[in-house]
Amino acid sequence: MVVGQIITCVSGMAGSMLAMAGKEHLLRNIGIAVALIVGVLSIVIIPKFGSLGAAVVTMLGMIIQGAAYILVAEKSLNIKYLR
């Protein structure tokens, strides 16, 4: 879970920049995609691994969302976020 939180902290400004640039639709699309991915992973992983599986799925959701924010912000705003 710590890794997911670190990614969320690093990518937090990317989401804010997208919102400030009027790209809320991109944030919505990322949120929907991540929710679907986490939902499917939850159905598959949680029954097999219980609470540990839930923690892993949550962490993966945070990582996917953070990475998507960074990639989309770099592409749509033409910026170098982590460089």
C-alpha positions in Angstrom: 0.0 0.0 0.0 2.9 2.4 0.6 4.0 2.1 -3.0 0.5 3.1 -4.1 0.5 6.1 -1.8 3.9 7.2 -3.0 2.7 7.1 -6.7 -0.4 9.0 -5.7 1.7 11.7 -4.0 4.0 12.0 -7.0 1.2 12.1 -9.5 -1.1 14.4 -7.6 -0.1 17.5 -9.4 -0.7 15.9 -12.8 -4.4 15.4 -12.0 -4.6 19.0 -10.7 -2.9 20.3 -13.8 -5.4 18.4 -16.0 -8.3 19.9 -14.1 -6.9 23.4 -14.3 -6.4 23.1 -18.0 -10.0 22.2 -18.6 -9.3 18.5 -19.2 -11.8 17.2 -16.7 -13.1 14.7 -19.3 -9.7 13.0 -19.3 -9.8 12.7 -15.5 -13.3 11.2 -15.7 -12.2 8.7 -18.4 -9.2 7.7 -16.3 -11.4 7.3 -13.2 -13.9 5.1 -15.1 -11.2 2.9 -16.6 -9.5 2.5 -13.2 -12.8 1.7 -11.5 -13.5 -1.0 -14.1 -10.0 -2.5 -13.8 -10.2 -2.5 -10.0 -13.6 -4.0 -10.1 -12.6 -6.9 -12.3 -9.4 -7.5 -10.3 -11.4 -7.5 -7.1 -13.8 -10.1 -8.4 -10.8 -12.3 -9.4 -8.3 -11.8 -6.7 -10.2 -11.1 -3.4 -11.9 -14.5 -3.2 -8.6 -16.3 -3.5 -6.5 -14.0 -1.3 -8.9 -12.3 1.0 -7.8 -9.0 2.7 -4.3 -9.3 1.2 -5.8 -9.5 -2.2 -8.0 -6.4 -1.5 -4.9 -4.5 -0.4 -3.0 -5.5 -3.6 -5.9 -4.6 -5.8 -6.2 -1.2 -4.1 -2.5 -0.5 -4.5 -2.6 -1.5 -8.2 -5.5 0.9 -8.7 -3.6 3.7 -7.2 -0.5 2.9 -9.3 -2.5 2.7 -12.5 -4.4 5.9 -11.8 -1.2 7.8 -10.9 0.7 6.6 -14.0 -2.3 7.4 -16.2 -2.5 11.0 -14.8 1.2 11.5 -15.5 1.1 10.0 -19.0 -2.0 11.9 -20.0 -0.8 15.2 -18.6 2.5 14.9 -20.4 0.8 14.1 -23.7 -2.2 16.5 -23.6 -0.5 19.4 -21.9 2.9 18.9 -23.7 4.9 19.0 -20.5 7.7 17.0 -19.0 6.3 16.0 -15.7 9.1 13.9 -14.1 12.0 15.2 -16.0 
